[in-house]
Amino acid sequence: MKKIYPFIFAFALALLISACGSQSTEKSDLSVSCASLQPTENDVKYALEFGKELFTEVNWLRSYTVKELQATVSWTHRTMSSLADVTIYLFCDEAGTDDISWFYNEDALKVMFEGYDEAVLVASCSKDKLLLYEVDAVEEGQPYKIRLWAEPLNKSRLLSVLLTFPIEESDLLLKYGQEFFPDLSSCPTLP
């Protein structure tokens, strides 16, 4: 009889942990205040959970960083030269996320992608408050397609999703974009 109690305790603990871990964080769970310049637990959890159906640990290696005004989850594909960053930015000034064009604009993008041998903004578009930038880049002779989405989640939180795929994996990049942002997975092409 004594041997069954540790088993029951372990089973109950595992059930409790799995139940706690399965709760998802929604946009409405994110704080709108900036009582602290540090991201909240829900900010981090939202970034960690974003895209978890596609960013499986079988194919992607995950790391994350939490620092003042941002929480970033970085994914590196295990077999191809692909990267993804999911970031929650905190905007704690009076304007908040009302006008993010000062944060995401051509000059800011040039700085953001200056580490590449070559990077060209090929398209930008928006729908409602969702912004999308498409960049063609080259690093060490390898051409890449990059998509960067920015979406205000509330007055003080902004979601940024950056996907970088080798050009030969453009179809996979499109698939991820359609899963994450079905209303704006790519910028419309002009006839």
C-alpha positions as CSV (number, residue, x, y, z in Angstrom):
1,M,0.0,0.0,0.0
2,K,2.9,2.4,0.7
3,K,4.2,2.1,-2.8
4,I,0.9,3.4,-4.4
5,Y,1.0,6.8,-2.6
6,P,4.1,8.1,-4.4
7,F,2.6,7.0,-7.7
8,I,-0.7,8.8,-7.0
9,F,1.3,11.9,-5.9
10,A,3.4,11.8,-9.1
11,F,0.4,11.3,-11.3
12,A,-1.5,14.2,-9.6
13,L,1.5,16.5,-9.9
14,A,2.0,15.6,-13.6
15,L,-1.7,16.3,-14.2
16,L,-1.5,19.6,-12.4
17,I,1.6,20.7,-14.3
18,S,0.1,19.7,-17.7
19,A,-3.1,21.5,-16.9
20,C,-1.2,24.7,-16.0
21,G,1.0,24.5,-19.1
22,S,-1.9,24.0,-21.5
23,Q,-3.5,27.4,-20.7
24,S,-3.0,29.7,-23.6
25,T,-2.4,33.4,-23.4
26,E,-4.7,35.6,-25.5
27,K,-4.3,39.2,-26.6
28,S,-6.8,40.2,-24.0
29,D,-4.5,38.7,-21.3
30,L,-1.7,41.2,-22.1
31,S,-1.3,44.2,-19.9
32,V,-2.1,47.7,-21.2
33,S,-0.1,49.4,-18.5
34,C,3.6,50.0,-18.2
35,A,3.9,49.9,-14.4
36,S,7.3,48.3,-15.1
37,L,9.5,48.6,-18.2
38,Q,10.0,44.8,-17.9
39,P,7.7,42.5,-19.9
40,T,5.1,40.7,-17.8
41,E,4.8,37.0,-17.5
42,N,1.9,37.1,-20.0
43,D,4.0,39.0,-22.5
44,V,6.6,36.3,-22.4
45,K,4.1,33.5,-22.5
46,Y,2.3,35.1,-25.5
47,A,5.6,35.3,-27.4
48,L,6.5,31.7,-26.4
49,E,3.1,30.4,-27.5
50,F,2.9,32.3,-30.8
51,G,3.1,29.8,-33.7
52,K,3.9,26.8,-31.5
53,E,1.9,24.6,-33.9
54,L,4.4,25.4,-36.7
55,F,7.5,26.0,-34.6
56,T,7.8,22.4,-33.4
57,E,10.9,21.5,-31.4
58,V,11.4,18.6,-33.8
59,N,12.3,21.1,-36.6
60,W,13.1,24.3,-34.7
61,L,15.5,25.1,-31.9
62,R,14.1,27.7,-29.5
63,S,15.7,30.4,-27.4
64,Y,14.3,33.5,-25.8
65,T,15.5,36.7,-24.3
66,V,13.6,39.0,-21.9
67,K,14.9,42.5,-21.4
68,E,13.6,46.0,-20.8
69,L,10.8,46.8,-23.2
70,Q,10.8,43.5,-25.1
71,A,10.5,39.8,-24.9
72,T,11.9,37.9,-28.0
73,V,11.6,34.2,-28.9
74,S,14.0,33.1,-31.5
75,W,13.6,30.0,-33.6
76,T,16.4,28.5,-35.7
77,H,15.5,25.7,-38.1
78,R,17.5,22.5,-37.5
79,T,18.1,21.5,-41.1
80,M,17.7,24.6,-43.3
81,S,19.1,28.1,-42.9
82,S,15.8,29.7,-41.6
83,L,15.2,32.0,-38.7
84,A,12.2,33.4,-37.0
85,D,11.9,36.0,-34.2
86,V,8.6,36.6,-32.3
87,T,8.9,39.8,-30.2
88,I,6.5,41.6,-27.9
89,Y,7.6,45.2,-27.7
90,L,6.4,47.5,-24.9
91,F,5.5,51.1,-25.9
92,C,5.3,53.0,-22.7
93,D,5.2,56.6,-23.9
94,E,2.0,58.6,-24.2
95,A,1.4,57.7,-27.9
96,G,1.8,54.0,-27.3
97,T,1.2,51.9,-30.4
98,D,-1.0,54.5,-32.1
99,D,1.6,55.5,-34.6
100,I,4.3,52.9,-35.1
101,S,5.5,54.4,-38.4
102,W,8.4,56.0,-36.5
103,F,9.5,52.6,-35.3
104,Y,8.9,50.7,-38.6
105,N,9.9,52.8,-41.6
106,E,12.4,52.5,-44.4
107,D,15.3,54.1,-42.4
108,A,14.6,51.8,-39.4
109,L,14.5,48.8,-41.8
110,K,17.9,49.7,-43.3
111,V,19.4,49.7,-39.9
112,M,17.6,46.4,-38.9
113,F,19.0,44.6,-42.0
114,E,22.4,46.2,-42.3
115,G,24.1,43.0,-41.1
116,Y,23.3,41.3,-44.5
117,D,25.6,41.7,-47.4
118,E,22.7,43.0,-49.3
119,A,19.1,43.8,-48.3
120,V,16.4,45.5,-50.4
121,L,12.9,46.4,-49.4
122,V,10.8,45.0,-52.2
123,A,7.3,45.6,-50.9
124,S,5.4,47.1,-47.9
125,C,1.7,47.0,-47.3
126,S,-0.9,47.2,-44.5
127,K,-4.3,46.0,-43.6
128,D,-6.1,47.6,-40.7
129,K,-3.3,48.0,-38.2
130,L,-1.2,45.1,-39.4
131,L,2.0,46.1,-41.3
132,L,4.0,43.9,-43.6
133,Y,7.5,44.5,-45.0
134,E,9.0,42.1,-47.6
135,V,12.8,42.2,-48.0
136,D,15.1,40.3,-50.4
137,A,18.5,39.8,-48.8
138,V,21.8,38.1,-49.5
139,E,24.2,36.7,-46.9
140,E,27.4,35.0,-47.9
141,G,26.1,34.4,-51.4
142,Q,22.8,32.8,-50.1
143,P,19.7,34.7,-51.2
144,Y,16.9,35.0,-48.6
145,K,13.3,36.1,-48.5
146,I,12.3,38.0,-45.3
147,R,8.9,38.9,-44.1
148,L,8.4,41.3,-41.1
149,W,4.9,41.8,-39.7
150,A,4.1,44.4,-37.0
151,E,0.7,44.4,-35.2
152,P,-0.4,46.5,-32.3
153,L,-2.0,44.2,-29.7
154,N,-3.2,47.0,-27.5
155,K,-2.2,50.5,-26.5
156,S,1.2,49.5,-25.1
157,R,2.0,46.1,-26.7
158,L,3.2,45.4,-30.3
159,L,3.8,42.0,-31.8
160,S,6.6,41.7,-34.3
161,V,7.1,38.5,-36.3
162,L,10.2,38.2,-38.5
163,L,10.6,35.2,-40.8
164,T,13.8,34.6,-42.8
165,F,13.9,31.7,-45.3
166,P,16.3,30.7,-48.1
167,I,14.8,31.8,-51.4
168,E,14.3,28.1,-52.4
169,E,12.0,27.7,-49.4
170,S,9.7,30.6,-50.5
171,D,6.7,28.3,-50.6
172,L,7.3,27.4,-46.9
173,L,7.6,31.0,-46.0
174,L,4.3,31.7,-47.7
175,K,2.7,28.8,-45.8
176,Y,3.9,30.2,-42.4
177,G,2.7,33.7,-43.4
178,Q,-0.7,32.3,-44.3
179,E,-1.0,30.5,-41.0
180,F,0.1,33.4,-38.8
181,F,-1.5,36.3,-40.7
182,P,-4.1,34.9,-43.2
183,D,-5.4,38.4,-44.0
184,L,-2.0,39.7,-45.0
185,S,0.5,36.9,-45.6
186,S,2.1,38.7,-48.5
187,C,1.8,42.1,-50.1
188,P,-0.5,42.2,-53.2
189,T,1.4,42.2,-56.5
190,L,0.5,44.8,-59.0
191,P,-0.6,43.5,-62.5
